Amino acid sequence: MTLIGRTRARGVETLTLDSPHNRNALSAALVGELTDALTDCAKDADVRAIVLTHTGNTFSAGADLRDPPPPDALVALLRQIVELPKPVVARVTGHVRAGGLGLLAACDISAASAQATFAFTEVHIGVAPAVISLPLLPRTDPRALARYYLTGERFTAPEAARIGLLTTAGDDVDETLTPLLDGLRRASPQALAETKALLTAKVLEAFDRDAADLTALSVRLFSSAQAREGMTAFLERRDPAWVV
C-alpha cells in the first residue's frame, strides 16, 4: 500500500499524505516513504517546487502511537525538508496535531483553509513537542508557543498565520496558493536554492545545536510511566489519571 501520492503539474510535484486509516499519522512507513519521495524530488531537475498536502480531513494527527518512527528518522525528515534545495509548500485543508505541526514549520511556505485547526497535544499524553521544536522555535512567536505548547488547546488557521506557523490562510487554499506557486515557477532554480539557503541558515543552526538533546528528551519521555498512561488513555478514549 502506497502512503504517499505523487502528481506533477508545470514543474510542481505534489506529495499527498494518504494514510486515511490513521488520519495520516506519522508512522515509520509514512515517514520512510515521504523521505524517499523528497529525495527523488531533490534529484529531479524538472521539479521546481514541492507541495505537501493530504487526503481526508486531517493533514496529520502527529506520531502514530502504534507504529511510531524512530526519533532519528523524524529529525532526518524535518531536516531534509529544511535543507532541500527546492521550496516545499504545505497545503492544508484539515486538522493538524502534534508532530504534524513540525512538518508545517519545516516547510518554506505553509497555507491553510479557514476550516483547518491546530493543536500541540503532546502535553495531554505525557510528553513534550521535543523534536518538532527544531523548526518551530526559530520560526514561531515564542509567547504564542508558550501558550499552545503548555495548554494543548486548539487554535484556528488565522491564529496560526498570526503566530508564524502558517504563511497565509484563506477560505480557498488553492486560490491562496495560486500566486505563490506562479512566483516559484517564474524563479530560476539556482536563485531558489540560494535564497532558501539564506532563509534556513538559522533553522539549521538549531538542528546542529539541539537535535541530539531533543531526540534524547523525546526517547526519555515516550518511555516514561506518564507517557504510557497518557497513550493508553488516548487509545481507550478516556482521561489520563492525572486529570483534575
C-alpha positions, 0 to 999 in steps of 0.5 A: 500500500502506497502512503504517499501520492505523487502528481506533477503539474508545470514543474510542481510535484505534489506529495499527498499524505494518504494514510486515511486509516490513521488520519495520516499519522506519522508512522515509520512507513509514512515517514520512510516513504515521504523521505524517499519521495523528497529525495527523488524530488531533490534529484529531479531537475524538472521539479521546481517546487514541492507541495505537501498536502493530504487526503481526508480531513486531517493533514496529520494527527502527529506520531502514530502511537502504534507504529511510531518512527524512530526519533532519528528518522523524524529529525532526518525528515524535518531536516531534509525538508529544511535543507532541500534545495527546492521550496516545499509548500504545505497545503492544508485543508484539515486538522493538524496535531502534534508532530504534524505541526513540525512538518508545517514549520519545516516547510518554506511556505505553509497555507491553510483553509479557514476550516483547518485547526491546530493543536500541540497535544503532546502535553495531554499524553505525557510528553513534550513537542521535543523534536518538532521544536527544531523548526518551530522555535526559530520560526514561531512567536515564542509567547504564542508557543508558550501558550499552545505548547503548555495548554494543548488547546486548539487554535484556528488557521488565522491564529496560526498565520498570526503566530508564524506557523502558517504563511497565509490562510484563506477560505480557498487554499488553492486560490491562496496558493495560486500566486505563490506557486506562479512566483516559484515557477517564474524563479530560476532554480539556482536563485531558489536554492540560494535564497532558501539557503539564506532563509534556513541558515538559522533553522539549521543552526538549531538542528546542529545545536539541539537535535541530539538533546531533543531526540534524547528528551523525546526517547526519555519521555515516550518511555516514561510511566506518564507517557504510557498512561497518557497513550493508553488513555488516548487509545481507550478514549478516556482521561489520563489519571492525572486529570483534575 
